[in-house]
């Protein structure tokens, strides 16, 4: 098979010209070839070179400079002549062909220069072990020594080596098999999957960072539930994510049962993925009910309850992020906020939608209100179609109210129009309990619609609240800054017209 008509990126012609001039065999390999064959977009091009990859990449960068006037910034790594550069929003990597051998009991390979077949053999799965020539008359020729094209046609992820040996050498390959299956919606070859189950315990030797990198990619797949179900079936999920396993199962008591929260969570995750949610909103979907096992109670006559699971779940988020070595930054705080607030839009949709409730939701969600509504809408799962339709219709009302209130009252990221500093300055008092009481009542008054989100109305209420709390009356001349009236400007007197002389 020849793929030259598919090699549309301009860098391929540049590499061909330079490689032929320098007489260096070079091939594009791995994931890019796989994606090329299934017409899947890719922004990473990996090339393997017979010899020094740095020498070829330098010449390619110089050729780009000669043709386009700007030389790409080249990153060089001494081992096996590896280097990278960016060209037209694509990362290009060159590396020398190599062979890897493992000493029994060791996870660190002995690496040496090798042939193209050696280089393809060391790769994880047959669909990633193909190459395309970028040289001369063989330009575009597919090299497929391990039947990767056949596995692509069968939509199968298969280890082309002894899978037990491969997974023991690098246990991350088990995660990668499931991640590729989830991203591509492929099956996993039975022998390969059996080897994953046999060697699942080997993941204890992986760092949290390597697991999380694969987990993030799986979560970003088009239907992430598929990958999580494979992780569960393979016996991997319980080894690194016990909180997810705790969600599994249905318990029935006195004829009343609750839903399987594991299945529900994965359904919500898929809904968020279909809605185009990014990584952190998908993490929020994954964790939104994570505290349900801790809060599950049976109460007559109501049945199963999960009181405060949203608040306890939010408190669990930092611990999970820390264990996975994920960023303890604004992304983590976003996930916390989504977990804590995920029920609020649903509660609104269950009842009469009041302006006050909508103001409070806008105030607490701030700029994340759209993400919260996406999560809450995704959380509507039921086999009762009538119930789902009712909730979705009510959501339309909630969303309309959100827009109306935001336009009218400017509540998103709202700050009370009178600050604590204003209160202290006016009453000439230091920070104290009374300042907090006045601030809270002003905030509640705006959110409940008692007063408008307006400084003048808030100032007048502050005066009343201060008097009720017995704060000393200040100097009557001290007023709100915008209340100070400027003295009217006096127009200069016009001179009296001169009398005409007789």
Secondary structure as GFF3:
##gff-version 3
##sequence-region A 1 502
A	DSSP	three_ten_helix	4	6	.	.	.	ID=ss1
A	DSSP	alpha_helix	10	22	.	.	.	ID=ss2
A	DSSP	beta_strand	26	29	.	.	.	ID=ss3
A	DSSP	alpha_helix	31	37	.	.	.	ID=ss4
A	DSSP	beta_strand	44	49	.	.	.	ID=ss5
A	DSSP	alpha_helix	53	68	.	.	.	ID=ss6
A	DSSP	beta_strand	75	77	.	.	.	ID=ss7
A	DSSP	three_ten_helix	79	81	.	.	.	ID=ss8
A	DSSP	beta_strand	82	87	.	.	.	ID=ss9
A	DSSP	beta_strand	90	96	.	.	.	ID=ss10
A	DSSP	beta_strand	98	101	.	.	.	ID=ss11
A	DSSP	beta_strand	110	113	.	.	.	ID=ss12
A	DSSP	alpha_helix	116	121	.	.	.	ID=ss13
A	DSSP	three_ten_helix	126	128	.	.	.	ID=ss14
A	DSSP	beta_strand	131	133	.	.	.	ID=ss15
A	DSSP	three_ten_helix	136	138	.	.	.	ID=ss16
A	DSSP	beta_strand	142	143	.	.	.	ID=ss17
A	DSSP	alpha_helix	148	154	.	.	.	ID=ss18
A	DSSP	beta_strand	156	157	.	.	.	ID=ss19
A	DSSP	alpha_helix	163	169	.	.	.	ID=ss20
A	DSSP	alpha_helix	172	184	.	.	.	ID=ss21
A	DSSP	beta_strand	187	188	.	.	.	ID=ss22
A	DSSP	alpha_helix	190	198	.	.	.	ID=ss23
A	DSSP	three_ten_helix	200	205	.	.	.	ID=ss24
A	DSSP	alpha_helix	208	219	.	.	.	ID=ss25
A	DSSP	alpha_helix	224	233	.	.	.	ID=ss26
A	DSSP	alpha_helix	237	240	.	.	.	ID=ss27
A	DSSP	alpha_helix	242	245	.	.	.	ID=ss28
A	DSSP	beta_strand	252	253	.	.	.	ID=ss29
A	DSSP	beta_strand	256	257	.	.	.	ID=ss30
A	DSSP	alpha_helix	261	274	.	.	.	ID=ss31
A	DSSP	alpha_helix	279	287	.	.	.	ID=ss32
A	DSSP	alpha_helix	292	295	.	.	.	ID=ss33
A	DSSP	beta_strand	297	299	.	.	.	ID=ss34
A	DSSP	beta_strand	303	305	.	.	.	ID=ss35
A	DSSP	alpha_helix	309	323	.	.	.	ID=ss36
A	DSSP	alpha_helix	330	341	.	.	.	ID=ss37
A	DSSP	alpha_helix	344	350	.	.	.	ID=ss38
A	DSSP	alpha_helix	355	365	.	.	.	ID=ss39
A	DSSP	three_ten_helix	366	368	.	.	.	ID=ss40
A	DSSP	alpha_helix	369	378	.	.	.	ID=ss41
A	DSSP	alpha_helix	385	409	.	.	.	ID=ss42
A	DSSP	alpha_helix	420	427	.	.	.	ID=ss43
A	DSSP	alpha_helix	433	447	.	.	.	ID=ss44
A	DSSP	alpha_helix	455	468	.	.	.	ID=ss45
A	DSSP	three_ten_helix	481	483	.	.	.	ID=ss46
###
